[in-house]
Amino acid sequence: MTRSQSFPRSRLGGTNALGSICFSVRAQPLVFTIIERMPRVMFYRAILVFLFMCLPACAQSVSNTSEDEEALSAATQGLCRTQVAMRGESATHGDGHTRAVKVALVERLVDECGFDGVFFEANHDEFIHLNKRIRSGQAVTSEDLLSAVGGLWKFYREFQPLAPFLLTRAQTGRVFLGGIDDQLGQLGQNYANVEMVAELTDLLPQPERQRCSTALHKRVYYDYSDAAPYSKGDRSQIVTCLSEIQVATAADKTTRGADREERLEMISATQRWVDRDFSSDAENIVNRDRSMFQNFEWLQSRLPKRHKVIVWAATVHIAKQGDPTWGDRIGTNFGSFVHRKYGNQAYSLGFSALTGSYRQGKGNFPVMPSAPPNSVEIHALQDGSASASYVGPSQLAAMGAISGAFFRHSYQTFSWSEFLDGVVVFRAEHPPSDMRDK
């Protein structure tokens, strides 16, 4: 499959109305039946109208795709030889152009560079369960994979094509999927939120089973009232339950091998999630990223010795060091653990845009802030009219201390090469298209 076939305009630059018309005409044999029954003169006129409408649209599609092609190809080359390719995005997770290019980048890294693992900033337990179903040959759909990925990405048109791409390769053993986040309670994740709790507590005798099931369910859904808020006593009860479940799992004779290892891993991840309750914001940020790395390492141990992994997460997590204005203020984050272990075999790629808008919450679409004259964004796009530009390690290092908006949509002055190995800057960003909007 060629690159032009793999990455159509709809993924890289939004929806083209005339292209949609062309597609719908091609897809509806009834239209051609009607045309064929027309008088000959009307028939030729209809064909001319069809070509007039569709050919410009197709030409526009190719040219718009090629505007991103140079940056996309350069980013692919930059990541291709690494072992851990981490691609970030703004902390708001609301950038449609970034999302579409990241989807195309995943496809190229898998099919052209041999990456065989794709891990998301998504629930660890949900993906463990998804992989178990795939391993056992159960029917798994793209919607199941999207549910595992979670609400940050599953509802958006730009992300949708990645689900069948990854699923077909996961089902044939070419790609191993995973989630690195331990947080529970995400929308639509019925296994982690409901079924997992039932599976874990079923190992306990009554009345402990009911007591622990209720306690875990309340914490997952944060089902507490103002009159009876979540307390340290509630957390202590959950911690005790998880310890009892861990002992019961280790003693259970009916669960062995991978199933037992996976159950113990889910218990461990849940313990780390609950342990962060009542910690300071800084402690919570750092320990969440530390837990992400522990989940990442566990997933890595499930891959062959020689493997290559893609990580999809916010830039604040995957950068070589964290944003010094938050967390522990000394840069401890998931990416710092990865780079410490994998050295130059790890690569952190950031994204930003010169203009446009993004999505922040429901129905809120802020405009990008104006870029300072001495910013990565201005320098990256000062030559030519391409819709995107890739800035590699040496170029980024040569810029020194300079403004950039790579952690979130606000400009900060750093030596960005100390945080990222490379960046992609778009001339214009746009919000992702929500499939739920009518």
N, C-alpha and C positions, 0 to 999 in steps of 0.2 A: 504494500500500500504506500503510495507516495505521500509526501507531506501535504501537498495541496488537497489530496483526498482525505487525509486524516484530520485536518484542522480547517473546517469550512468557516466562512465569514460569520455564521451565526454564533460561533464560539469566541471569535476574536474581536468582533466589532459591533455587536448588537444585531438587531433584526432589520432586514431590508424588506420593505413592503412589496416591491416589485418581484424580488426573489421569491417571496412567499406566494405571490400570485402564480409565478412560473411553476413553482413546486406543486401547487394545488391543481393546476391545469394538467401537468404531467401525470399527476396521481389519479386523475379522474377519467377513466376511459369513456364515461358517458359524454363528456364534453366533446371528445373526438368523434363519437357516434353522431352527435348533433351536427358537427361541422361537415362530416362526410355526406350527410343527407341534404346539404345546402345546394342550390344551383352553383354551377362551376365558377361563375364570376364572384359570387358571394364567398365561395370556398377560398379562392385565392386571396380575397380581401381579408378574410378572417385569419389566414396564415400570416399575411403581412403584419396585421395588427399584433398577432401573437409574438412574432419575431421582434417587432418594434418595442414591445413592452419588456420582453424577457432578455434580449441580448444585452441592452445597456445594464440591466440589473446584474446579470452574470459578470459582465466586465467590471462593474463597480465592486462586486464581491471579491474578485481576484485581486484588484488593485488595493482594496482596503486590507485584505489579508496580508499582502506583501509589505504594507507599511509596518506591521509588527514583525514581519518575518526576520529581518536582520537582527533585531534585539532578541527575538526568541531563539534563533539559531545560535547566537553568541552565548546566551545564557545556558543553552543546552551543552555547548562545548565546554563552558566553564565548570559545569556540574558533572559532566559525563565520566570523568576519570576518578571521581571521588568515591568514597565508600558510604558516607552519610551525607545526603543532599537535603539540606533543610531550607524550605522556602517559607518566608514569612508573609505577613499582611498586617494592616493597621489593627490596633487593639479593638477598634469598633467592629471589625469583621464585616464591613459594609461596602466593599469596593467591587463593583461588577467587572470592570475591565481587568483588574488584577486577577479576579477569580477565573475569568475565561482563559487568560494566558497561563495561569497556573495549571489548569486542566490540560491544556495543550502540552505544557512542559512535562507533566507527569506521563502523558502518553508517549512522548518522545524518549524520556529517560528509561521507561520500561521497554519499549520496542526497539530502540536504537542503541541504548547503552547498557542493557542487561540488568537494570535494577529489578530486584525480585522481592522487595518488601515495601509496603506503603503504610505508614503509621500516621494517624490523625490526632489532633488535639480533641479527642472524643473519649467517651467512656470505655475504660479498659475491660470491664466485665461484659459489656454488650458485645464487644468484638471477640472475646474469648468464646462466648456462646455461639456467635456467628460462625467462627472457625470450626467449632465442634460440629455444627450442623453440616458444614461443607465437607468436613473430614468423613462424616458418617454417611455421606451421599444423600442427605435429605434435600428436598426441594427448597431452594433459596432463591428469592427474587431480588431484582434491583431495589425494590421498595424496602426489603429487609436490610440491604446494605445501607441505603439512605437513612433508615431509622437508627442504625448503629452510628453513622456519622454524626447525626444529631441536627438540631434545629438551626445551628449557626450556618449550615450550608445546604441541608436537604431540600429546602423549599424554593431554591433559587434556580432559575432556568440556566444560568451560566454553568452551574455545577452538575446539572442533571446528566449530561453525556458521559461523565466519568464513571457513574455507577455501573452500567452494563459493561463498559470497557474493563473495569477492575474485576467485576464478578466473573466474567467468562475466563479470565486468566487465573483467578483464584480457584475456580472449579477444576481447572486442568493442571493445577499445581505450579503454574508459572509465577504466581505472585502470592505472597503471604500478607494478610491484612492485620492491622492492629490499632488499638486506641491506647493513648498514653496517659489519659487523665483519669483520676480516681473519683471525681465528683459524681454523685448520684442525684437523681431527681430531674433529669433532663426530659423535656417533652417527647412523648411517643416512644420512650425506651422501656417497653413493657417487660423485657426480660430483667434488666438490672433493677428496675423499680419494684417489680411485683414477683415474677417467677423465681428470681435468684433468692429473694428473702424466704420464699416458701421452701425452696430446695435446701437452703442452709439450716433453717430452723426445724425441718422435718427430721433431722438427725437427733433432736433433743427429745427427752421424755416429757410427758405432760406432768405438771403444769408449766414447766420452763418453756416448752415450745410456744404456747400461746402468749406467755409474757414477753418472750424475746421477739416474736413475730410482730406484736403490737408496738413494741418499743422501736424496732427498726423501721416499720412502716411509717410511724409518726415522724421519725427523723428524715427519712427519704422525702416525704411530702411536706416536711416542716409544718405538721398539723398541730400547732400549739396555739393557744389563745392568749389574749392579753391578761386574762385572769390567772392562767397557768402557763407562763412562758417556758421556753426551753431552758433547762437549768443544768448545772454541773452534776446534779444528782441523776438527771436523765442520761447524761453522757456516761456517767459511771455505770449505770445499768446496761447501756449498750456495749460498753467495753467488756463488762463481765460476760454478757451474752456471746460476744464474738470469741472470747477466750474459751468458753464452754463449747461453742461450735467447732473451734479449731481442734480441741481435744477429741470431740466426737468424730470428726472427720478422720483424724489420724488413726482412730481405733476401728473405724468402719470397715468391715471385711467385704462389703459389696461394691465398694468403689476402689479401683486400682489404677495404676499406670497414669496415663495422661489425664484421665478424669479426676483422679485424686489431686494431682499436681495443680490442675486448673482450679479446683475448688479451694485449695489452700491459698493459691495466689489471689483469688477473689476476696477471701477473708482478710488477707494481709493488706490488700489495697483499701478495703473498707475500713480497716483499723486505722490506717494512716489518715484517711479522710476525716474520721471522727476525732482523732487525736488533735487535729488542728482547731477544733472548736474552742472558742474562748481565748485563742492566741491573738496577739496584736496583728494589725494589718501587715506589717513588715514580716513577721514570723510566718504568717499564713502564706504570703506570696512566695517566700523562699522555700518553705517546706512543701508547698504544692509542686514547685518546679523540681525539688529533690525527689518527690514521689514520682513525678513524670519520668525522671531519669531511671528510677528503679523499675518502673513498668516497662520502659524502653529496653533496659538490659534483659529483663525477663523475656520479652518478645524476641530480642536478638538471639537468645539462647535456643529459640525454637527454629532458627534458620540454619542452613548449611554453613560450614566453616567459612567458605568463601561466598560472601553475599554483599549486596549493595541495597541500601535502604533510603527511601524518601520520607521526609517528615513534613507534614502540612500543619502549621500552627501559626499563631501570632508572632510577629517579629520580636516582641518583648520576651518571648520564651526562647526563640531559636537563635537569637543574636549571640555572638561570641562571649559577650558579657551583658548583664542586664542594664536597663536604664538606671543610671546613677541617681536619678531623682526619686526613685521609689524602691521598694523592697528593703534590703539591708544596706543599700546605698554604696555597696562595694562591688556590685555586679554579679552576685550569685544568682544564676538562673539555669534552666535546663540546658541551654546552649553552652554555658561555661563548663558544665560537667562533660558534655559530649566532646567539646574541643580539647579538654584536658586529657581525655582518654584516647581520642582518635587523631589528634594533631592535625597535620595538613591533609589528612584524608577526610576531614569534615569540612563542609562548606555552608556558610550562612548567606542566603540571598534575601535582600530586602526589596520593597516596592514603594513607590511614591508617585505623585502626579503633580504637574504644574498648574493645571486648572481643572474645572469640573465640579462635581458634587459627589456625595456618598450617602449611604444610609446609616442613620444612627437611631436605633429603636424603631418603633412602629410609626410610619407616616412622617418621619422627620428626615429631611434631606438637606443638610447644611452644605454650603458652598466651600470649596477648598480655600484655605487662607492664601493670601498673596505671598509669593515666594520672594525672599530678600534677594537683592542683586547678586550677592556673593553666597549662592546656595548650590548644592549639588544639582538640584532640579534645573536651575538656569543654565549652569555649565553643561549639563548632559545634553540639553536640547538646543544649544545656541547655534549649532551648525545644521543646516538642512531643515526639512519639514516632515521628517518621519514621525509617526504617531507614538513611537517608543524608542528608547535608547538604553543600551546595556553599558554599565560602567564596571569594568573589571578591577581586580585587586590592585594592580600597579597604578591605574588611573585614579582610583579612590584614595590610595595612599598619597599620591602626589598633590591632592587637593588640600591636605593638612586639615587644620581646624576650620570647619565650614558649616553653615546652616544646612539642615535637612529635616524632613518630616517623615521619618521612617518608623518610629515607634508608634506614633499616633498622628492625627492630622493637626499638628502644631509644630512649629519650627524650633529646633534646638541646635546649639552649636557644639559639635564634638569633632574629634578626629574620627570620622566614621569608619575608617579602615580598621580601627580597634574594636569595632562592634560587628561589622559586616565584611564579608569577602567580596561581595559584589552587589550591585543594585540594578533594578530596572525602573526607569522613570518614564511615565506616560505623559504625553502632551495633554491629554484630558482623561479624567476618570469619570465614571458614571455609577449610579447605584445599581445593585443587582436587581434583576427582574423577579419579583415574588410571584410564584405560581398560584398563590392564594388570592392575589388581587384579581378582581373581575372588571 
